[in-house]
Amino acid sequence: MTLLLSIIALLLGPCIFALGRQQPTARQILDGFIFITIAGIACVYIIPEALMSGGKLAIAFLLFGLVFPIIAEKSFSNSAHKAHVFVVMLAALGLVIHATLDGIALLPQFSDQTSTRESLFGNQLAVSVILHRIPVGMAIWWSVRTSFGNSAALGAFGLIVATTAAAYFFGAPIIEIAETRSLAYFQAFVAGSLVHIVAFGASHDHNPKPVPAGKEWGYRVGILIGMFLIFAAPHFH
């Protein structure tokens, strides 16, 4: 049941994104929602997990990830588009790996360890995974489709669904991979890049155009919804 719901939530992301982009206010809400949820996923889930598995050295990879978009832009000084595509590809890969590893949290034994109930909502970890797959789906669809086209985006979603199912049905090998330090270092590096992208944009635009006065309420609503999804919703039983 949790596996099916996680796949549905992932695939809902692109659908909601496509519908919301057709209306200016809905677009603002989506922008704020994606902004805060991707930052929250990086800071609340990816970074702590990477530091726990990778130790102090993971901090160095995290810091390198924070400055890497700047380095990439300097390296591709003759083509800002190449730098943008490269950084977005890296961030998308990190989200794909994170979404894949989330399949571990859907394993029945995790449900047994985290809950005395036999219902979905007794397993806070599974609920959290299912809910935050919606913004992850949005972010992956936006980043991969924009830079590489529909086929690549559909391929990324197919990969996530397949590997999530593999993690669910064949948990032990995936758990071993998830606990390796090399993956923790990569996750820390990607998390740093995600935080930078959320703060400044993939093209390193540190002077974004301001939102007209009185028109920013949509962003605020999106941020509030995202904060609820990340911090509050997983605790409902």
Summary of the structure (lengths in Angstrom):
residues: 237
radius of gyration: 17.7
end to end distance: 16.6
largest distance: 58.3
contacts: 814
relative contact order: 0.22
helix: 84%
strand: 0%
